[in-house]
């Protein structure tokens, strides 16, 4: 008869090995994604070298590819989105943690989190049929009247544009930034607030002088996390940004993003070089978002350690 | 400043109200029984429905869940039970980083492993891509939920002579089951609306099919094609499809909340 303790040791070991196997799937996944992108992109990397990043010709007929317009469009639309989204999202987070009456906190948090549950393609459609007409009638004319002389508002506004892409992205990343910022602010010890209030600060002064500085690294992390989302967002942007291979600083002109280029052109990329060029675009996008996300996570972990922020979409 | 914060917060909430309002106003009128039971008709004709897309969404998401749930939940159990070491830290970090990966890039992976070797688009490739999106999400929510289980329960089981694996499965995992199920439902709700990774894997299909080796339609692909198409009739169907998809996502999300509430009462 074998000792029950011996059998237990073995079954415990097997259990642990099985779970470890599942856990190893994640590092494996990132290696697979990188491997797939890199091997497929290699012909384009070899052929175009650094010029891929800085030239603007994208010509499938003569097989010359330069991704500068997409890289520019991705960065420009994401930064525009951040400019709009950050004040909104931080307000939501501050309102929910500091000012809202207890009864309001749950419903408002729920509504904002619901925004995160709306599929990207639905945002895109809403952008085409509601947002763009709205921008055309009510936003662009007054903007042009006041700031029309700046290089950012040159040209005629046809609808599909960098502006439309940035605004739709802003609406989409507000819930992410708000949810993570809220977690960060909740992690700020109550004693911070009490100390400021005891010194005679108003509630807003307490937030500004004691709560926000304490959570600063985490809040910046939340914003960078939002940036990561914006950089990789595909459908909604593809549907409203205009998809033109061109660099223009005017917000009213069509632009292109890396994700949109892959979405539009991948299934019609017939030659090996064309496909490889799109894979290189994917590789750049992946490396960029991984780097941005990694930075964001490190910042957030410094404040709210081990919180699986953002994963709780609802 | 306080007033400004309140105004900006309500602006953000207003966006949601506007989007949902638009969906209901523009979509509801087109939804009738035929919409759920018929397949699309050729462009130019009116009528038809999105039965193929609804069934396709269910199949693609279902297969993705079959692949993704065991791996994601297993990885989450590892993180909660054995994740204090260096490997745990690495896996947790990678899960968080992968959570922000552009879904279109994951579509490329599905395409490379299934579409390219077989030479044709297929629903299965789409499911694999969606499963990859699910895994990091599930790993983190499972870990969080399992960590909520009080240590005293674990200790009690071990003290009674339960082996560790049995404690983990029969006591810890079972106690956290409500939370784990919630995590899975939230994950399913999220991938149900995904479009980008399906563009060059599941591709879309105008006909009704249940064959996972063939191209298959989903509600999200249908919305994309019809909303960007030139016909008013298509736009009408796109709005209605969006309302159906949104309703589906909402029902799953609310079910997820309900499961959690049954177990833990109201959480934060």
Interface residues (C-beta under 8 A of the other chain):
Chain A: X8 X11 X12 X14 X15 X16 X18 X19 X20 X21 X22 X23 X24 X25 X26 X27 X29 X30 X32 X33 X36 X37 X40 X87 X88 X89 X91 X92 X94 X95 X96 X99 X106 X108 X111 X112 X114 X115 X117 X118 X119 X120 X121 X122 X123 X124 X125 X126 X128 X129 X130 X171 X174 X178 X203 X204 X208 X225 X228 X229 X231 X232 X233 X234 X235 X239 X259 X262 X263 X266 X267 X279 X282 X285 X286 X289 X290 X292 X293 X294 X296 X297 X306 X308 X310 X311 X312 X313 X314
Chain B: X1 X2 X4 X5 X6 X7 X8 X9 X11 X12 X13 X15 X16 X17 X18 X19 X22 X23 X26 X70 X71 X73 X74 X75 X77 X78 X79 X81 X82 X83 X87 X88 X90 X91 X92 X93 X94 X95 X96 X97 X98 X99 X100 X101 X102 X103 X104 X105 X106 X108 X109 X111 X112 X113 X132 X135 X136 X137 X139 X140 X141 X143 X144 X163 X164 X165 X168 X169 X186 X189 X190 X192 X193 X194 X195 X196 X199 X200 X203 X220 X223 X224 X227 X228 X235 X238 X239 X242 X245 X246 X249 X250 X253 X256 X257 X266
